[in-house]
Amino acid sequence: MDRSKNHALDFFIKHTNYSPNQISRIEPIHNGFTNLSYLIETSDQQKYQVRFALNNELVNRVNEYQVITLLKNDLFIYFDQATGDCIKKWIVGHEVDYFDQTRLENLAKGIKKIHQVPLGNCSILPIDYYKGIENAKLATRHKRLYLSLINKYRDLPKHLTHSDLNAHNILVDEYNQIHLIDFEWSRINNAYFDLANMARESLSLEQAYYLVDCYGGLDLKIFNEFLIISCLFALIWTYNMQQTDKIIAYRKDVEKRLAYYLESFVVNL
């Protein structure tokens, strides 16, 4: 499919009330693993993001739409459930570049707000901790530990979760308010996984523990074990992706994190 600048413009015009002569600027802003995006500015000083979805064989866009609906996210003005292509209002801010206590406090509030959304009779997908495990070249002891921990915590309370929290999916504005974005991997899951994944991807242990403290009501021992679960979950994911240099490099980083956490928390394997 054509995902050029001209196609982005045509897509925007088709699904909004703007005409071509009302577009003052359009430029590419992001080319990621599952999304390709453009910034569009209009003559009435409004800004929008046109997002074209990529790798839809991996991402359930209907599930993403259901999550956005459940969150009552009013940023989206158009969303095609069949393709994942969408138009959303622009968030004024930038990708988070560091975390101090204020930002961690606001991040904890943002995560908790998602976890507190009433689920009702929603059909949002549950997390699948076992998906792709047969393809993963995990050490026997690591696989045994992973399965043991997953079973140990299978009955934890379930919530709506982001399930892919990292610094790239977080925007911060001039007031240090945190905005969580990119919900294509959201699942029904437990609270610990969200915080552990965030920590594994983007935080030091000191920052992670402060985040857990700000969130409140969590058991630190369980959180530590979810740091390990998060690493092994990520490793399984890497073995099910095309083995590019980027994926292999990412896997090596995750392996380093796993080794650090194992040394810190697990005495006997």
Secondary structure as UniProt FT lines:
FT   HELIX           5..14
FT   HELIX           20..22
FT   STRAND          23..31
FT   STRAND          35..42
FT   TURN            43..44
FT   STRAND          47..53
FT   TURN            56..58
FT   HELIX           61..70
FT   TURN            71..72
FT   TURN            74..75
FT   STRAND          76..79
FT   TURN            81..83
FT   STRAND          86..89
FT   STRAND          94..95
FT   HELIX           101..115
FT   TURN            120..121
FT   TURN            129..132
FT   HELIX           133..135
FT   HELIX           140..152
FT   TURN            153..155
FT   STRAND          159..161
FT   HELIX           167..169
FT   STRAND          170..172
FT   TURN            174..175
FT   STRAND          178..180
FT   TURN            184..185
FT   STRAND          187..189
FT   HELIX           191..202
FT   HELIX           205..215
FT   HELIX           220..239
FT   HELIX           245..265
//
